[in-house]
C-alpha cells in the first residue's frame, strides 16, 4: 500500500512520514449533537457547562487526557471530539459520568457517534429548507440526519417545510438501519427507499395543491458511494491486511454509474456532492473527471475553498497511475492484455484534458491535518441539461451504449459490474472477477430491489371519521393539512396514523409509484388505544409526532405542569391523582379519560433559581431550558407518561433526578420512589391493566413489520 500511494504522489515527500505514522494511531472519539437548533443548543450547553469544566487535568495512574473539545470547523460547536484512554474511562468518576451521559443521549438520538470527516459532505451540500434532497447511498444514516436537520433549520411555527429528503440504500437490511438512525428527528419530509442507486427510477409526480406537476428531480444530491474504504485505516485496522491493488478497480464502474444517475436527477443549478472514504484516485479524481467529460460542459467543479474555512484540506490531483491487480504499472488502456481488458475502463486513466477540469478544486482530507480519518469530496454544479453520452468502456466488453436523454433513463439497459448492496466500504474479494458474469437483471429486479413486500401507503380523506374524531378532540387548527394523514394497512380499524409533507404525498400519489420501492415514510402521530374505560377519543398522540403536532392543537387537552409533576411521572410508573401536589389534583381529576398533553416550561418554574441537587452551577431544572411537551394517558385514577425508557432516562439525567427505569443512577439527585409495588399493594386495579397504553418502545416492536 505504501509504495502504491507514494507512486500516486498524493502529497509531498516531506509530508509523507507524518501522514504514514498518523495512519497507525487510533482514531479519536467524535460525536455530533443532533436535532432542531434550539434542542441541539441545549445539549451542547450541557456538554460545555456540565462536563468539560470537570474533565480538565484529570489524572489516573499518571495518564492525563485533554477534555472534549469542539471540532474547529463544524458550525455552532455541534461537532465534538476527544481522545481518552480506556484507563481514564474505567477509573475516573468524572469520565464515567460523562460516558453515562453520552450513552443515554445516544440511545434517544440526541447525540450521534459519527466520524468527523463523515460530517463534511452534508455541510458542503448547502441545503436550504425548501430543497428537495436525495441521499443516494444513505445507510447507516448519519449524513441523512444532518440533511434532515438542515431542511428543518428554520423552526417556523405552524409551518411544515416544503423540502424533501429521499434517503436510499441498495441493501434492504441497511435501509432499516437508516430508518432507526433518523426516526428520532421525526420528519414528515423523509422517505426511505430501497434501490440500486445507479438505477433510480423516474416518476411522474401527482399535482401539488397549486395544481403544478413538479419534475422528479432534486436541488441537492449526496453521492457518498460504496468504496474500498482504505482511508478508514485508523478505525478499521483490518484494512492493513486486506488491502489490494484491485480494491478500487472493481468499484470504479459502479461509482461512475451512481454519480451519473445522480447528475441526471439533479435540477439545473443544483449541487451534487461526490464523496468516498478512499485515498485512491481511481475512485476519486478519475470518477469526477469522467463525469465532467461526459457532461460536456453541463457540469462544473465548484471552488469551495472559502467554505468551512477552519477545515484543513489538500487539493485534488490531476495525474495518477493505474496498476493491475498484481501491482504492475499500466501506462494506458491499450497496454492492458486482451484477456484482462474486461476488468478495466478507459476512464481509470487521467484524461488528456485533466489539467483543464480544475480537479484541484476537489478536497482531500488527510488524517495528520486535524487528527481525523481520510476522505475525498468533490462539489459539482449542474449548469445545463445533461444527456447521457456513449459509455467510455470499449464495445468489446459488451457494455450497451446509453444514448437516451435523462427523461428516458428508466428504459436504458445497463450492466453493473459490482452490486452496490451491502457494506458501503468494500475491499477487493475473489468474487469481484466473477461479477461481470452475473445474468442481466429483469426490469422488476432493477426497479424494485429484492426484499419483503412493503405494506401500501393509503391516504385518509379529510372527512374520514377517524380524522374528524381526533381533529375535534385535540382542537386541530382548521388550516392544518388533514388530507396528508395515511395508514399502512387495509382494514376497518385504523391503528397507526402517519403524517407526511405535501412533497412526500406528491410522490406517493404518483401514477408511477409502483416503480419506487418505498420502505418507510411519515411520522407516527396518532395511535388507536383500546381501553376498558370509556374515552371520548380512542386515539392518543404518539411521542414521535407530539412536538410537531402540539403547535396545531388547541389548549383543551393541554395541562401546564411544573417540575414536581414531571418528577412524579418519571419516578412512578402509574401515579395516582392523589400522589400529585394538591394544587393540581382538581385539574387532573377534571380531565376526561384518554390522552392529554403535559407541557413543562422551565422558565415558569417557581423555584428555578434554586441549586440543582445533581448539576453544580445549574438551576433546579438542570439542563432542561426549553419548553417540553409529552403525551400522558389518563386512566380512571392514574396516569402514565408515554415515553420509552431511553427517553425517560435521558430527561431524568438532564433534570438531575432518578427515574423508574434507572433508580438512583444519578448520584446526588433526588431519590426516586418506585411506585409500582406500592400501587399494587394498594389495590390499584388499573396498574398495568389494559387501560394503560404500552410505551412507544414496546409498540415499535409490535409494529416492526410495518416499518
TIGUGU-234208 format. One record per residue (C-alpha): residue number from 1; residue in one letter; y, z, x. Coordinates in steps of 0.05 Angstrom, whole numbers. Example, Ala and Ser with C-alpha at 12.3 -4.5 7.8 and 13.67 -1.06 7.14 Angstrom:
2
<r 1 A <-90 156 246>>
<r 2 S <-21 143 273>>
REM end
This chain:
707
<r 1 X <0 0 0>>
<r 2 X <49 18 55>>
<r 3 X <40 -48 91>>
<r 4 X <47 -86 25>>
<r 5 X <114 -55 7>>
<r 6 X <140 -59 77>>
<r 7 X <127 -133 74>>
<r 8 X <166 -137 8>>
<r 9 X <227 -107 43>>
<r 10 X <245 -66 -18>>
<r 11 X <290 -23 26>>
<r 12 X <316 -19 98>>
<r 13 X <271 3 155>>
<r 14 X <316 63 167>>
<r 15 X <307 87 95>>
<r 16 X <232 76 92>>
<r 17 X <207 141 126>>
<r 18 X <247 186 78>>
<r 19 X <223 145 18>>
<r 20 X <150 148 40>>
<r 21 X <150 222 52>>
<r 22 X <181 235 -16>>
<r 23 X <122 200 -49>>
<r 24 X <76 255 -24>>
<r 25 X <117 312 -54>>
<r 26 X <101 338 -124>>
<r 27 X <150 316 -178>>
<r 28 X <198 369 -206>>
<r 29 X <191 391 -278>>
<r 30 X <240 354 -323>>
<r 31 X <256 361 -396>>
<r 32 X <305 334 -447>>
<r 33 X <338 372 -504>>
<r 34 X <327 333 -568>>
<r 35 X <354 328 -638>>
<r 36 X <421 316 -670>>
<r 37 X <481 330 -627>>
<r 38 X <501 397 -658>>
<r 39 X <429 422 -656>>
<r 40 X <418 398 -584>>
<r 41 X <481 432 -560>>
<r 42 X <457 498 -589>>
<r 43 X <391 493 -550>>
<r 44 X <429 470 -487>>
<r 45 X <474 531 -490>>
<r 46 X <413 576 -498>>
<r 47 X <385 548 -433>>
<r 48 X <452 552 -397>>
<r 49 X <473 621 -420>>
<r 50 X <410 659 -435>>
<r 51 X <364 638 -379>>
<r 52 X <398 604 -320>>
<r 53 X <441 664 -300>>
<r 54 X <378 707 -296>>
<r 55 X <338 657 -255>>
<r 56 X <383 656 -194>>
<r 57 X <359 687 -129>>
<r 58 X <291 705 -158>>
<r 59 X <243 721 -101>>
<r 60 X <168 732 -106>>
<r 61 X <127 740 -42>>
<r 62 X <184 711 -3>>
<r 63 X <188 649 -47>>
<r 64 X <256 631 -75>>
<r 65 X <270 572 -121>>
<r 66 X <333 542 -149>>
<r 67 X <344 556 -223>>
<r 68 X <340 499 -274>>
<r 69 X <399 451 -269>>
<r 70 X <425 392 -309>>
<r 71 X <410 321 -286>>
<r 72 X <476 298 -258>>
<r 73 X <474 230 -292>>
<r 74 X <448 249 -362>>
<r 75 X <504 254 -414>>
<r 76 X <526 322 -442>>
<r 77 X <478 361 -397>>
<r 78 X <419 348 -444>>
<r 79 X <371 328 -388>>
<r 80 X <346 383 -340>>
<r 81 X <301 392 -280>>
<r 82 X <273 449 -238>>
<r 83 X <221 457 -184>>
<r 84 X <187 524 -187>>
<r 85 X <122 543 -150>>
<r 86 X <65 570 -193>>
<r 87 X <73 637 -158>>
<r 88 X <141 647 -189>>
<r 89 X <118 626 -258>>
<r 90 X <60 675 -256>>
<r 91 X <93 735 -223>>
<r 92 X <166 732 -243>>
<r 93 X <181 764 -312>>
<r 94 X <245 723 -316>>
<r 95 X <210 657 -305>>
<r 96 X <153 678 -352>>
<r 97 X <204 688 -408>>
<r 98 X <235 620 -393>>
<r 99 X <167 587 -393>>
<r 100 X <152 621 -460>>
<r 101 X <217 593 -488>>
<r 102 X <201 522 -463>>
<r 103 X <132 524 -494>>
<r 104 X <159 549 -561>>
<r 105 X <214 497 -565>>
<r 106 X <169 441 -542>>
<r 107 X <120 459 -598>>
<r 108 X <173 447 -651>>
<r 109 X <203 387 -615>>
<r 110 X <269 417 -594>>
<r 111 X <251 402 -522>>
<r 112 X <214 341 -496>>
<r 113 X <177 342 -430>>
<r 114 X <199 274 -403>>
<r 115 X <203 247 -333>>
<r 116 X <275 238 -311>>
<r 117 X <271 163 -295>>
<r 118 X <239 150 -363>>
<r 119 X <304 173 -396>>
<r 120 X <344 116 -364>>
<r 121 X <324 53 -404>>
<r 122 X <347 80 -473>>
<r 123 X <413 102 -443>>
<r 124 X <426 32 -418>>
<r 125 X <410 1 -486>>
<r 126 X <478 24 -512>>
<r 127 X <451 38 -582>>
<r 128 X <501 48 -640>>
<r 129 X <484 79 -708>>
<r 130 X <487 11 -744>>
<r 131 X <440 -24 -696>>
<r 132 X <370 -49 -711>>
<r 133 X <329 -29 -650>>
<r 134 X <257 -48 -631>>
<r 135 X <216 -9 -580>>
<r 136 X <161 -58 -565>>
<r 137 X <112 -14 -526>>
<r 138 X <134 54 -552>>
<r 139 X <78 105 -543>>
<r 140 X <78 162 -528>>
<r 141 X <148 162 -558>>
<r 142 X <197 199 -514>>
<r 143 X <242 138 -507>>
<r 144 X <236 124 -581>>
<r 145 X <260 195 -594>>
<r 146 X <322 181 -552>>
<r 147 X <336 118 -593>>
<r 148 X <329 156 -659>>
<r 149 X <380 207 -635>>
<r 150 X <429 151 -618>>
<r 151 X <421 119 -686>>
<r 152 X <435 187 -718>>
<r 153 X <491 205 -670>>
<r 154 X <549 205 -720>>
<r 155 X <522 261 -765>>
<r 156 X <568 239 -821>>
<r 157 X <559 280 -886>>
<r 158 X <523 245 -943>>
<r 159 X <510 182 -901>>
<r 160 X <443 153 -885>>
<r 161 X <450 109 -822>>
<r 162 X <445 34 -834>>
<r 163 X <409 26 -768>>
<r 164 X <334 17 -759>>
<r 165 X <283 37 -706>>
<r 166 X <219 -3 -704>>
<r 167 X <171 31 -655>>
<r 168 X <110 -10 -639>>
<r 169 X <48 1 -598>>
<r 170 X <-13 -43 -590>>
<r 171 X <-62 15 -589>>
<r 172 X <-76 47 -657>>
<r 173 X <-92 116 -628>>
<r 174 X <-29 116 -586>>
<r 175 X <13 96 -646>>
<r 176 X <-7 162 -677>>
<r 177 X <16 199 -614>>
<r 178 X <81 163 -626>>
<r 179 X <85 190 -697>>
<r 180 X <73 261 -674>>
<r 181 X <126 255 -620>>
<r 182 X <180 230 -667>>
<r 183 X <163 269 -731>>
<r 184 X <210 328 -718>>
<r 185 X <270 282 -715>>
<r 186 X <260 267 -789>>
<r 187 X <290 198 -790>>
<r 188 X <284 155 -853>>
<r 189 X <304 96 -808>>
<r 190 X <240 97 -767>>
<r 191 X <180 51 -775>>
<r 192 X <118 55 -732>>
<r 193 X <76 -9 -725>>
<r 194 X <12 -29 -690>>
<r 195 X <14 -98 -659>>
<r 196 X <5 -135 -594>>
<r 197 X <78 -135 -573>>
<r 198 X <75 -207 -548>>
<r 199 X <56 -230 -617>>
<r 200 X <102 -190 -662>>
<r 201 X <106 -229 -728>>
<r 202 X <167 -258 -762>>
<r 203 X <184 -236 -833>>
<r 204 X <229 -260 -888>>
<r 205 X <264 -196 -909>>
<r 206 X <279 -176 -980>>
<r 207 X <353 -179 -1001>>
<r 208 X <393 -116 -989>>
<r 209 X <437 -83 -1042>>
<r 210 X <493 -131 -1026>>
<r 211 X <445 -189 -1040>>
<r 212 X <443 -210 -967>>
<r 213 X <379 -233 -934>>
<r 214 X <383 -210 -862>>
<r 215 X <341 -241 -808>>
<r 216 X <283 -200 -779>>
<r 217 X <320 -193 -712>>
<r 218 X <346 -136 -672>>
<r 219 X <412 -115 -640>>
<r 220 X <375 -78 -585>>
<r 221 X <305 -86 -557>>
<r 222 X <270 -39 -508>>
<r 223 X <215 -74 -469>>
<r 224 X <182 -18 -428>>
<r 225 X <119 -58 -413>>
<r 226 X <49 -39 -391>>
<r 227 X <48 -39 -315>>
<r 228 X <8 -19 -254>>
<r 229 X <46 47 -251>>
<r 230 X <49 52 -175>>
<r 231 X <118 84 -178>>
<r 232 X <86 145 -211>>
<r 233 X <52 167 -147>>
<r 234 X <86 235 -148>>
<r 235 X <56 255 -215>>
<r 236 X <-8 212 -212>>
<r 237 X <-40 225 -143>>
<r 238 X <-100 181 -163>>
<r 239 X <-55 121 -153>>
<r 240 X <-62 131 -78>>
<r 241 X <-137 116 -82>>
<r 242 X <-137 66 -139>>
<r 243 X <-80 20 -117>>
<r 244 X <-100 -52 -101>>
<r 245 X <-62 -116 -86>>
<r 246 X <-86 -144 -153>>
<r 247 X <-60 -88 -197>>
<r 248 X <3 -126 -215>>
<r 249 X <-29 -196 -216>>
<r 250 X <-69 -182 -279>>
<r 251 X <-8 -157 -317>>
<r 252 X <46 -208 -297>>
<r 253 X <29 -257 -353>>
<r 254 X <27 -203 -406>>
<r 255 X <94 -176 -383>>
<r 256 X <127 -244 -387>>
<r 257 X <98 -256 -456>>
<r 258 X <123 -189 -483>>
<r 259 X <192 -199 -454>>
<r 260 X <196 -269 -482>>
<r 261 X <178 -245 -552>>
<r 262 X <230 -191 -546>>
<r 263 X <283 -242 -528>>
<r 264 X <262 -285 -588>>
<r 265 X <271 -226 -635>>
<r 266 X <338 -206 -605>>
<r 267 X <402 -226 -641>>
<r 268 X <453 -269 -604>>
<r 269 X <499 -220 -569>>
<r 270 X <445 -167 -568>>
<r 271 X <420 -128 -508>>
<r 272 X <348 -122 -484>>
<r 273 X <325 -73 -430>>
<r 274 X <263 -91 -390>>
<r 275 X <232 -34 -350>>
<r 276 X <169 -14 -312>>
<r 277 X <147 46 -271>>
<r 278 X <126 0 -214>>
<r 279 X <156 -18 -147>>
<r 280 X <122 -86 -148>>
<r 281 X <170 -146 -151>>
<r 282 X <114 -186 -184>>
<r 283 X <122 -141 -245>>
<r 284 X <197 -133 -238>>
<r 285 X <243 -186 -210>>
<r 286 X <191 -241 -217>>
<r 287 X <185 -228 -292>>
<r 288 X <261 -225 -301>>
<r 289 X <272 -288 -260>>
<r 290 X <220 -326 -301>>
<r 291 X <253 -306 -366>>
<r 292 X <322 -324 -342>>
<r 293 X <297 -394 -323>>
<r 294 X <260 -402 -389>>
<r 295 X <323 -382 -426>>
<r 296 X <362 -440 -393>>
<r 297 X <429 -405 -399>>
<r 298 X <418 -367 -464>>
<r 299 X <404 -302 -427>>
<r 300 X <443 -266 -373>>
<r 301 X <433 -205 -330>>
<r 302 X <484 -152 -346>>
<r 303 X <520 -115 -290>>
<r 304 X <512 -41 -308>>
<r 305 X <536 -13 -242>>
<r 306 X <592 23 -280>>
<r 307 X <544 55 -329>>
<r 308 X <513 123 -313>>
<r 309 X <558 128 -251>>
<r 310 X <523 190 -224>>
<r 311 X <455 155 -223>>
<r 312 X <437 133 -153>>
<r 313 X <403 66 -150>>
<r 314 X <387 6 -106>>
<r 315 X <399 -67 -123>>
<r 316 X <344 -115 -144>>
<r 317 X <315 -162 -93>>
<r 318 X <314 -239 -94>>
<r 319 X <258 -252 -44>>
<r 320 X <187 -225 -43>>
<r 321 X <117 -241 -20>>
<r 322 X <54 -258 -61>>
<r 323 X <-14 -235 -37>>
<r 324 X <-84 -248 -62>>
<r 325 X <-127 -190 -87>>
<r 326 X <-158 -190 -18>>
<r 327 X <-90 -178 13>>
<r 328 X <-79 -248 42>>
<r 329 X <-8 -275 41>>
<r 330 X <2 -338 0>>
<r 331 X <68 -374 12>>
<r 332 X <66 -418 -51>>
<r 333 X <24 -433 -112>>
<r 334 X <-1 -498 -82>>
<r 335 X <-35 -459 -26>>
<r 336 X <-79 -419 -74>>
<r 337 X <-151 -443 -71>>
<r 338 X <-171 -484 -131>>
<r 339 X <-224 -434 -153>>
<r 340 X <-172 -378 -154>>
<r 341 X <-112 -412 -187>>
<r 342 X <-133 -386 -255>>
<r 343 X <-110 -317 -232>>
<r 344 X <-40 -338 -211>>
<r 345 X <24 -360 -245>>
<r 346 X <76 -402 -210>>
<r 347 X <127 -351 -236>>
<r 348 X <98 -299 -188>>
<r 349 X <136 -331 -130>>
<r 350 X <211 -327 -121>>
<r 351 X <243 -387 -156>>
<r 352 X <285 -435 -116>>
<r 353 X <347 -413 -154>>
<r 354 X <333 -338 -144>>
<r 355 X <400 -330 -108>>
<r 356 X <437 -355 -169>>
<r 357 X <404 -309 -220>>
<r 358 X <441 -246 -198>>
<r 359 X <377 -207 -190>>
<r 360 X <417 -156 -151>>
<r 361 X <441 -131 -219>>
<r 362 X <371 -102 -232>>
<r 363 X <363 -28 -218>>
<r 364 X <311 0 -170>>
<r 365 X <304 76 -174>>
<r 366 X <271 107 -114>>
<r 367 X <243 179 -110>>
<r 368 X <283 201 -49>>
<r 369 X <351 184 -80>>
<r 370 X <353 241 -131>>
<r 371 X <284 273 -127>>
<r 372 X <253 232 -184>>
<r 373 X <197 184 -196>>
<r 374 X <205 109 -185>>
<r 375 X <229 59 -237>>
<r 376 X <254 -11 -247>>
<r 377 X <305 -30 -301>>
<r 378 X <338 -96 -319>>
<r 379 X <390 -103 -374>>
<r 380 X <397 -172 -405>>
<r 381 X <444 -201 -458>>
<r 382 X <426 -259 -505>>
<r 383 X <485 -308 -506>>
<r 384 X <456 -366 -547>>
<r 385 X <397 -389 -588>>
<r 386 X <332 -385 -548>>
<r 387 X <279 -439 -554>>
<r 388 X <210 -426 -524>>
<r 389 X <200 -474 -466>>
<r 390 X <136 -501 -438>>
<r 391 X <98 -446 -401>>
<r 392 X <103 -446 -325>>
<r 393 X <29 -439 -320>>
<r 394 X <-8 -503 -299>>
<r 395 X <-44 -542 -353>>
<r 396 X <-109 -538 -313>>
<r 397 X <-112 -466 -335>>
<r 398 X <-116 -486 -408>>
<r 399 X <-54 -449 -430>>
<r 400 X <-28 -483 -492>>
<r 401 X <46 -503 -485>>
<r 402 X <93 -465 -532>>
<r 403 X <150 -512 -551>>
<r 404 X <167 -488 -621>>
<r 405 X <233 -455 -639>>
<r 406 X <236 -380 -645>>
<r 407 X <235 -381 -721>>
<r 408 X <166 -413 -718>>
<r 409 X <138 -366 -665>>
<r 410 X <86 -336 -711>>
<r 411 X <50 -403 -714>>
<r 412 X <42 -414 -639>>
<r 413 X <-26 -405 -607>>
<r 414 X <-26 -366 -542>>
<r 415 X <-77 -339 -494>>
<r 416 X <-61 -269 -470>>
<r 417 X <-98 -255 -406>>
<r 418 X <-92 -180 -409>>
<r 419 X <-93 -137 -472>>
<r 420 X <-32 -92 -476>>
<r 421 X <-72 -38 -512>>
<r 422 X <-90 28 -482>>
<r 423 X <-56 60 -423>>
<r 424 X <13 34 -410>>
<r 425 X <7 44 -335>>
<r 426 X <-56 7 -318>>
<r 427 X <-86 -4 -250>>
<r 428 X <-129 -62 -228>>
<r 429 X <-201 -58 -254>>
<r 430 X <-262 -101 -244>>
<r 431 X <-257 -123 -316>>
<r 432 X <-190 -158 -305>>
<r 433 X <-221 -220 -275>>
<r 434 X <-262 -228 -339>>
<r 435 X <-202 -222 -385>>
<r 436 X <-188 -296 -387>>
<r 437 X <-259 -308 -414>>
<r 438 X <-246 -270 -478>>
<r 439 X <-251 -313 -540>>
<r 440 X <-187 -332 -576>>
<r 441 X <-168 -281 -628>>
<r 442 X <-166 -300 -701>>
<r 443 X <-98 -301 -737>>
<r 444 X <-116 -237 -773>>
<r 445 X <-133 -203 -708>>
<r 446 X <-69 -226 -675>>
<r 447 X <-22 -205 -730>>
<r 448 X <-59 -142 -751>>
<r 449 X <-85 -102 -693>>
<r 450 X <-154 -71 -703>>
<r 451 X <-154 -3 -735>>
<r 452 X <-166 33 -800>>
<r 453 X <-135 3 -862>>
<r 454 X <-70 36 -879>>
<r 455 X <-52 62 -948>>
<r 456 X <1 19 -984>>
<r 457 X <74 37 -988>>
<r 458 X <92 40 -1062>>
<r 459 X <164 48 -1083>>
<r 460 X <182 91 -1143>>
<r 461 X <233 66 -1192>>
<r 462 X <295 110 -1200>>
<r 463 X <274 121 -1272>>
<r 464 X <205 145 -1253>>
<r 465 X <191 212 -1289>>
<r 466 X <177 248 -1223>>
<r 467 X <241 223 -1192>>
<r 468 X <281 243 -1253>>
<r 469 X <247 312 -1253>>
<r 470 X <264 333 -1182>>
<r 471 X <332 298 -1184>>
<r 472 X <353 340 -1243>>
<r 473 X <321 404 -1217>>
<r 474 X <357 402 -1150>>
<r 475 X <421 372 -1177>>
<r 476 X <416 309 -1135>>
<r 477 X <481 271 -1122>>
<r 478 X <489 212 -1170>>
<r 479 X <505 166 -1112>>
<r 480 X <440 182 -1075>>
<r 481 X <395 120 -1070>>
<r 482 X <338 144 -1114>>
<r 483 X <304 76 -1110>>
<r 484 X <285 89 -1038>>
<r 485 X <230 140 -1052>>
<r 486 X <158 118 -1041>>
<r 487 X <87 144 -1043>>
<r 488 X <26 123 -1003>>
<r 489 X <-29 128 -1054>>
<r 490 X <-41 96 -1121>>
<r 491 X <-55 144 -1178>>
<r 492 X <-25 180 -1237>>
<r 493 X <-4 241 -1197>>
<r 494 X <45 230 -1140>>
<r 495 X <32 285 -1090>>
<r 496 X <76 270 -1029>>
<r 497 X <143 234 -1038>>
<r 498 X <174 199 -978>>
<r 499 X <245 174 -969>>
<r 500 X <264 112 -927>>
<r 501 X <330 79 -910>>
<r 502 X <354 15 -941>>
<r 503 X <337 -23 -877>>
<r 504 X <265 2 -879>>
<r 505 X <259 -16 -952>>
<r 506 X <282 -87 -939>>
<r 507 X <224 -95 -891>>
<r 508 X <171 -61 -935>>
<r 509 X <193 -104 -995>>
<r 510 X <187 -168 -955>>
<r 511 X <142 -221 -985>>
<r 512 X <110 -227 -915>>
<r 513 X <98 -152 -906>>
<r 514 X <23 -165 -901>>
<r 515 X <37 -195 -832>>
<r 516 X <65 -129 -806>>
<r 517 X <16 -71 -795>>
<r 518 X <59 -11 -812>>
<r 519 X <26 54 -792>>
<r 520 X <79 103 -814>>
<r 521 X <149 107 -842>>
<r 522 X <191 153 -884>>
<r 523 X <209 227 -884>>
<r 524 X <168 273 -928>>
<r 525 X <219 300 -978>>
<r 526 X <180 328 -1037>>
<r 527 X <110 357 -1046>>
<r 528 X <77 369 -1113>>
<r 529 X <59 443 -1116>>
<r 530 X <3 461 -1165>>
<r 531 X <16 533 -1186>>
<r 532 X <-15 581 -1235>>
<r 533 X <54 608 -1251>>
<r 534 X <98 566 -1297>>
<r 535 X <151 528 -1258>>
<r 536 X <207 484 -1284>>
<r 537 X <194 434 -1228>>
<r 538 X <127 425 -1194>>
<r 539 X <158 392 -1133>>
<r 540 X <180 433 -1073>>
<r 541 X <225 408 -1017>>
<r 542 X <188 392 -953>>
<r 543 X <213 424 -888>>
<r 544 X <216 355 -856>>
<r 545 X <267 329 -905>>
<r 546 X <307 390 -923>>
<r 547 X <363 380 -871>>
<r 548 X <375 310 -896>>
<r 549 X <368 326 -970>>
<r 550 X <409 391 -973>>
<r 551 X <475 353 -970>>
<r 552 X <456 314 -1032>>
<r 553 X <435 376 -1073>>
<r 554 X <479 420 -1116>>
<r 555 X <482 495 -1103>>
<r 556 X <440 512 -1164>>
<r 557 X <376 524 -1124>>
<r 558 X <411 548 -1061>>
<r 559 X <412 621 -1041>>
<r 560 X <461 643 -986>>
<r 561 X <427 696 -944>>
<r 562 X <443 738 -883>>
<r 563 X <404 756 -821>>
<r 564 X <368 814 -853>>
<r 565 X <336 769 -906>>
<r 566 X <316 717 -853>>
<r 567 X <282 771 -811>>
<r 568 X <243 796 -872>>
<r 569 X <217 726 -885>>
<r 570 X <198 718 -812>>
<r 571 X <164 785 -806>>
<r 572 X <127 788 -873>>
<r 573 X <82 732 -897>>
<r 574 X <95 744 -972>>
<r 575 X <151 795 -980>>
<r 576 X <164 822 -1050>>
<r 577 X <232 823 -1081>>
<r 578 X <234 899 -1071>>
<r 579 X <229 890 -996>>
<r 580 X <296 855 -992>>
<r 581 X <363 892 -988>>
<r 582 X <386 919 -1055>>
<r 583 X <450 877 -1058>>
<r 584 X <408 812 -1062>>
<r 585 X <350 836 -1105>>
<r 586 X <384 819 -1171>>
<r 587 X <399 748 -1150>>
<r 588 X <328 738 -1123>>
<r 589 X <298 764 -1188>>
<r 590 X <342 717 -1229>>
<r 591 X <316 656 -1191>>
<r 592 X <265 617 -1234>>
<r 593 X <196 609 -1205>>
<r 594 X <190 549 -1158>>
<r 595 X <222 523 -1095>>
<r 596 X <291 545 -1074>>
<r 597 X <333 535 -1011>>
<r 598 X <356 592 -968>>
<r 599 X <419 578 -929>>
<r 600 X <438 620 -869>>
<r 601 X <507 614 -837>>
<r 602 X <513 657 -774>>
<r 603 X <589 652 -776>>
<r 604 X <588 692 -841>>
<r 605 X <543 747 -815>>
<r 606 X <577 814 -827>>
<r 607 X <555 845 -761>>
<r 608 X <554 782 -719>>
<r 609 X <591 814 -661>>
<r 610 X <541 869 -651>>
<r 611 X <500 861 -587>>
<r 612 X <433 826 -595>>
<r 613 X <374 872 -581>>
<r 614 X <340 817 -540>>
<r 615 X <392 769 -511>>
<r 616 X <442 802 -465>>
<r 617 X <513 779 -477>>
<r 618 X <498 748 -545>>
<r 619 X <517 770 -615>>
<r 620 X <469 794 -668>>
<r 621 X <445 724 -688>>
<r 622 X <425 708 -616>>
<r 623 X <428 634 -601>>
<r 624 X <429 611 -673>>
<r 625 X <501 588 -680>>
<r 626 X <498 532 -732>>
<r 627 X <482 535 -806>>
<r 628 X <407 533 -823>>
<r 629 X <371 514 -886>>
<r 630 X <297 523 -901>>
<r 631 X <253 518 -963>>
<r 632 X <225 581 -995>>
<r 633 X <175 585 -1052>>
<r 634 X <187 639 -1103>>
<r 635 X <124 663 -1139>>
<r 636 X <127 715 -1194>>
<r 637 X <142 774 -1149>>
<r 638 X <140 748 -1077>>
<r 639 X <170 696 -1031>>
<r 640 X <143 651 -976>>
<r 641 X <183 616 -921>>
<r 642 X <156 544 -920>>
<r 643 X <159 533 -845>>
<r 644 X <99 523 -800>>
<r 645 X <83 577 -749>>
<r 646 X <113 540 -690>>
<r 647 X <180 533 -726>>
<r 648 X <179 607 -746>>
<r 649 X <164 628 -674>>
<r 650 X <220 584 -647>>
<r 651 X <270 612 -697>>
<r 652 X <249 684 -684>>
<r 653 X <255 675 -609>>
<r 654 X <326 647 -614>>
<r 655 X <345 704 -661>>
<r 656 X <315 755 -614>>
<r 657 X <265 784 -663>>
<r 658 X <190 782 -675>>
<r 659 X <155 743 -729>>
<r 660 X <89 750 -766>>
<r 661 X <58 693 -725>>
<r 662 X <73 725 -658>>
<r 663 X <85 800 -667>>
<r 664 X <121 836 -611>>
<r 665 X <121 776 -563>>
<r 666 X <196 782 -554>>
<r 667 X <208 843 -511>>
<r 668 X <265 887 -535>>
<r 669 X <270 852 -602>>
<r 670 X <265 883 -670>>
<r 671 X <194 907 -682>>
<r 672 X <164 863 -735>>
<r 673 X <125 893 -793>>
<r 674 X <62 857 -812>>
<r 675 X <65 858 -887>>
<r 676 X <2 821 -905>>
<r 677 X <-44 882 -902>>
<r 678 X <8 925 -936>>
<r 679 X <15 874 -992>>
<r 680 X <-59 870 -1001>>
<r 681 X <-65 946 -1004>>
<r 682 X <-10 950 -1056>>
<r 683 X <-49 903 -1101>>
<r 684 X <-2 843 -1100>>
<r 685 X <-47 792 -1132>>
<r 686 X <-1 736 -1110>>
<r 687 X <-10 746 -1036>>
<r 688 X <-49 686 -1011>>
<r 689 X <-60 661 -1082>>
<r 690 X <-56 590 -1108>>
<r 691 X <16 604 -1128>>
<r 692 X <37 606 -1055>>
<r 693 X <41 537 -1022>>
<r 694 X <5 524 -957>>
<r 695 X <53 518 -898>>
<r 696 X <71 450 -873>>
<r 697 X <23 453 -814>>
<r 698 X <-37 462 -860>>
<r 699 X <-10 409 -906>>
<r 700 X <-2 360 -849>>
<r 701 X <-75 368 -831>>
<r 702 X <-94 355 -903>>
<r 703 X <-54 291 -905>>
<r 704 X <-73 266 -836>>
<r 705 X <-108 206 -866>>
<r 706 X <-42 184 -896>>
<r 707 X <-4 187 -831>>
REM end
